[in-house]
Amino acid sequence: MKKCPICEGTVKKVKTKAEIEGVTLAEGLDVEKCSKCGEEFYTLEQMSFLRKKAQEKGVWGSGLRLRRKITRSGKRLALYLPTDIERNLKLKKGEAVDIWTEGRRIIIEPVS
């Protein structure tokens, strides 16, 4: 059985919906998803497909919207960042980020 590289949970194939800013790019997309932390893993082919769809629909550049569930780490709420975001922004463990809210949005920005 495949293990999640983030939390060591079990990774299973599921169908998911990918969207950007409320614009659906694909429904029923077969991805691997961790049953513990909720991280979804896309293939390079899937990411290329989603990028092309986003460009066609005029929403490329605004970022891929992926649904995540808030989990708990000890007594605190936790949210794991998707691997694609981590790689794209070249985030590293221990790196500082600023976090704030705008209405009901949570904004997380790497500190330059």
N, C-alpha and C positions, 0 to 999 in steps of 0.2 A: 504494500500500500504506500502511496506517495505521501511524503511529509512536507508541510509548509516550511519554507526557509526562514520565515519570520518568527513563528511561534511553536513550530513542531506539531501543529495540529494536522488533522487528516485532510488531504486535498482530494476533492471529487469533481467530476465533470458535471456542470450545470448549464442551464440556459439563462442568459441574462439580457438586459436591455441597455444599450449604450446611447447616451444623449448628451448634447451640449446645449446649455441654456434653454432647456425645455424642448429642443429639436431632436427628435428621435433619429438616430443614425442607423440602428439595427436592432431588431427584436429577435429573440430566440437564438442569440449568438452562443455557440458552444464554447465555454471557457472552463478553466479549472479554478475552483474556489475553495478556500480553506473553511472548514466547518466551524473552526474555533474563533479565528480573528476576522474572517470575512474578506480577506484579501483575494482579489481576482487576478488571475494570471492570463495575459493575452499573448498570442504568438506574434511574431513580427509580421506575418501575413495579415493577421487580423488588424493590427495597428495600422498597417498601410491601407487596408480596406476602409477603416474608420476615418483615417485622414482624408482619403479621396472623397468619401461621402460628405464629410464636413466641408471640404472645399466646394463641392457641388452645391451644397445647401447654403453656402455663404456664411458659415459659422466657424471656419478655421481660424485659428489664432487666439480664440477665446478660451481654449483649454478643454480637455475632455472631462465630462462630468460623469463620475462613477459614484454609485451609492455605497455607503459604508454604514455599519452599525456601530454605535458607541458601546464600548465594552468597559470593564472595570479592571483596574490594576491596583490591587490593595484596596484602599478606601476611596480612591479617586477614579473619576471617569477618564477613559482613554479612547483615543481615536488613532488608528494606524494609517499612515499615509500610503497611498498606492505606490507600488514599486516604480511604475512609469513616471510618477511625479518626482520621486526621489532621484531617479536617473536623469530626468530632464533638467532638474534644477541643480544637479550635482550636490545633493545634500549629504552630509556626513554626520555620523553619530557624535553628539556633543556640540554640534553647531548651534549657535544662538538664532532664535526666531522671535519676531514681534507678533503678538496675538492681540486682536481687538475685535470689537463688534461694530457692525453698521446695521441698525435695525435688528432683524433676525438672522443676519449673516455673521459668520465667524470668519475673519480674515487672518491668515497666517502668512507672514512674509519673512523670508530669510534676511538676516542683518548683513549688510554689505561690508 
